[in-house]
Amino acid sequence: MIEHFFTCPYCWKTISMLIDTSIIKQSYIEDCEVCCNPMQISAQFLNSELIDFQVINIE
C-alpha cells in the first residue's frame, strides 16, 4: 500500500488515500473526505510503482 496525495476536482482541497500496489490496474468511485462528492479514481502500477493516476468528477 502507498499513500497518494491529490487535489479533489470539486473542492480543490489536497487529500490523500491509500492505494493497494498489488492490483496493477484499478478504477473505482470514492467520495472526497472533505466535500463528500463522488470521484472516479484510476491508478496503474508497474513493479509496485505508481505510473498513472487520474481523478475525475462524476456529474
BELPEPE-V936703 format. One line per field, one symbol per residue. psi: psi as a letter, one per 40 degrees, with the letter a starting at -180 (. if undefined). burial: + if it has 9 or more other ideal C-beta (glycine too) atoms within 8 Angstrom, else -. Layout:
BEGIN
psi = ???
burial = ???
END
This chain:
BEGIN
psi = iihhhihhedeeihiiihhheehdhihihiihedeeihihhhihihfehhehhihiih.
burial = ---+-+-+-+--+-+-+-+-+----+-----+----+++++++++----+--+-+-+--
END
